[in-house]
Amino acid sequence: MTAAARIRVLCVDDHPIVREGLELIIERQADMEVVASAATGEEALDIFVRSRPDVTLMDLRLPGMTGLETIRAIRRVDDHARIAVLTMYHGDEDVYRALEAGAAACLFKDTLSKDLIRVIREVYAGGAPIEPHVQALLDERAKKPALTAREVEIVSLVAEGLRNREIGAQLGVSEETVGVHLRNIFSKLDVNDRTSAVNVSLRRGIIHID
């Protein structure tokens, strides 16, 4: 490929060492170049608008605007934007939300460099490659009942240590209503107590604790 025909990649990650490592891997390819790097979602969105990269590599955990919010914002600017998520999150809900937000592919940070390069090329070509382990997570998620937005909100507050009365006061509902929601959460997550509900929600990526 000539320089003009190279795949132009934007790398988004809040860790400098990760951005530098990605740049080293990508710049070794004759058909690719890193046009810019960003440490925040806000910065990534600004760079995307100005530079219009061919492929954006997006971390999900970012300060300020999250990776999911950034994906949605970029897709509002260009609904044909090609985005591949590269994340340390291994939860089935993380993967599902990333793809639902508009990512074409989802990779984990323990991915081999050759697989990363292959996926960048496939995404650039308009593909939506789903790695076998990612598909396995999606298949497993499809077997489970999803939590509603309110249920996710409640389990997040439980993770912060709030009791039912405090949750009710914060959400403007009764303590009894919170109890009903919690029973539904326990049933959907197949657990029997608050601690287990939080642990399962964290493992699956339903909630995160910074």
C-alpha positions in Angstrom: 0.0 0.0 0.0 1.1 3.6 -0.6 1.2 6.0 2.3 -2.0 7.6 1.0 -3.8 4.2 1.0 -2.9 3.1 4.5 -5.5 2.3 7.0 -5.6 5.3 9.3 -6.1 4.3 12.9 -7.1 6.3 16.0 -6.1 4.7 19.3 -8.2 5.6 22.4 -7.0 4.5 25.8 -6.3 6.3 29.1 -3.0 4.5 29.7 0.0 6.0 27.8 1.9 2.7 27.8 -1.1 1.0 26.1 -1.3 3.8 23.4 2.4 3.5 22.8 2.3 -0.2 22.5 -0.6 -0.1 20.0 1.3 2.5 18.0 4.4 0.3 17.8 2.3 -2.7 16.7 0.3 -0.8 14.1 3.2 1.2 12.7 5.0 -2.0 11.9 2.4 -2.8 9.3 3.0 -1.5 5.8 -0.7 -0.9 5.2 -1.4 1.0 8.5 -0.6 4.1 10.4 -1.7 5.7 13.7 -3.0 9.1 12.8 -3.7 10.1 16.4 -4.1 8.9 20.0 -6.5 10.0 22.7 -6.7 9.5 26.4 -10.3 10.5 27.0 -13.6 10.1 25.2 -14.0 13.9 24.7 -10.5 14.1 23.1 -11.3 11.0 20.9 -14.6 12.6 19.7 -12.8 15.9 18.8 -10.0 14.1 17.0 -12.5 11.9 15.1 -14.4 14.9 13.9 -11.2 16.6 12.7 -9.3 13.5 11.4 -11.9 11.0 10.3 -9.8 7.9 10.9 -10.6 4.7 9.0 -10.7 2.6 12.1 -11.0 3.7 15.8 -9.6 1.4 18.5 -11.7 2.2 21.6 -11.2 1.3 25.3 -14.3 1.0 27.3 -12.9 2.4 30.6 -12.2 6.0 30.1 -12.3 9.0 32.5 -15.2 11.3 32.0 -17.1 10.2 28.9 -17.1 6.4 28.9 -16.1 4.3 26.0 -19.7 3.3 25.3 -20.7 7.0 25.4 -17.9 7.8 23.0 -18.8 5.1 20.6 -22.4 6.4 20.5 -21.2 10.0 20.0 -18.9 9.1 17.2 -21.6 7.1 15.5 -23.9 10.1 15.7 -21.3 12.1 13.8 -20.8 9.3 11.3 -23.1 6.3 11.4 -20.6 4.4 9.1 -17.7 4.9 11.6 -15.7 1.7 11.9 -14.9 1.1 15.6 -13.2 -1.9 17.3 -13.3 -2.1 21.1 -10.1 -3.2 22.8 -10.8 -3.7 26.5 -9.8 -5.4 29.7 -13.4 -6.0 30.6 -14.4 -9.7 30.0 -18.1 -9.5 31.0 -20.8 -10.7 28.6 -22.7 -7.5 29.3 -19.7 -5.4 28.4 -19.4 -7.1 25.1 -23.1 -6.9 24.3 -23.3 -3.2 25.2 -20.2 -2.4 23.1 -21.6 -4.1 20.0 -25.1 -2.6 20.6 -23.5 0.9 20.8 -22.1 0.5 17.3 -18.7 -1.3 17.6 -18.0 -3.7 14.8 -15.8 -5.9 16.9 -14.7 -6.5 20.5 -11.3 -7.7 21.5 -9.7 -8.2 24.9 -6.3 -6.7 25.9 -4.7 -10.1 26.1 -5.4 -10.6 22.4 -2.4 -11.5 20.3 -1.0 -8.7 18.1 -1.6 -10.7 14.9 -5.3 -11.1 15.8 -5.5 -7.4 16.5 -4.0 -6.5 13.2 -6.3 -9.0 11.4 -9.4 -7.6 13.1 -8.4 -4.0 12.2 -8.1 -5.0 8.5 -11.5 -6.8 8.6 -13.2 -3.9 10.3 -11.7 -1.5 7.7 -13.1 -3.7 5.0 -16.5 -3.3 6.4 -16.7 -6.6 8.3 -17.9 -7.3 11.9 -15.6 -10.1 13.0 -16.7 -11.8 16.2 -14.0 -13.9 17.8 -15.1 -17.4 19.1 -14.7 -16.5 22.8 -16.7 -13.3 22.3 -19.5 -15.2 20.6 -19.5 -17.6 23.5 -20.1 -14.7 25.9 -22.9 -13.4 23.7 -24.5 -16.9 23.5 -24.3 -17.3 27.3 -25.8 -13.8 27.8 -28.7 -14.7 25.5 -29.7 -17.5 27.8 -30.2 -15.1 30.8 -32.9 -12.6 31.5 -31.7 -9.0 31.2 -31.9 -6.5 34.0 -34.0 -3.4 33.4 -32.4 0.0 33.6 -34.0 0.6 37.0 -32.7 -2.8 38.2 -29.2 -1.9 37.1 -29.5 1.4 38.9 -30.6 -0.3 42.1 -27.8 -3.0 42.1 -25.3 -0.2 41.5 -26.6 1.6 44.6 -26.4 -1.7 46.5 -22.8 -1.9 45.4 -22.2 1.5 46.9 -23.4 0.2 50.3 -26.9 1.8 50.4 -29.7 0.0 52.2 -33.2 -0.3 50.8 -34.6 2.8 52.6 -31.7 4.9 51.3 -32.1 3.6 47.8 -35.8 4.4 47.9 -35.1 7.9 49.1 -32.6 8.5 46.3 -34.8 7.1 43.6 -38.1 8.6 44.9 -39.7 5.2 45.5 -40.8 3.3 48.6 -38.7 0.9 50.5 -41.1 -1.8 49.6 -40.7 -1.1 45.9 -37.0 -1.4 46.2 -37.5 -4.8 47.9 -39.6 -6.0 44.9 -36.9 -4.9 42.5 -34.3 -6.7 44.5 -36.2 -9.9 44.5 -36.5 -9.6 40.7 -32.8 -8.9 40.5 -32.0 -12.0 42.6 -34.2 -14.2 40.4 -32.6 -12.9 37.2 -29.1 -13.3 38.4 -29.8 -16.6 40.1 -28.6 -15.5 43.5 -30.0 -15.3 47.0 -28.5 -12.2 48.6 -27.3 -8.7 48.0 -23.5 -9.5 48.1 -23.9 -12.3 45.5 -26.0 -10.0 43.3 -23.2 -7.3 43.3 -20.5 -9.9 42.7 -22.3 -11.4 39.7 -23.2 -8.0 38.3 -19.5 -6.9 38.5 -18.3 -10.2 36.9 -20.7 -9.9 34.0 -20.1 -6.2 33.5 -23.6 -5.2 34.3 -22.1 -2.6 36.8 -18.6 -1.3 37.4 -16.9 0.1 40.4 -14.2 2.7 39.7 
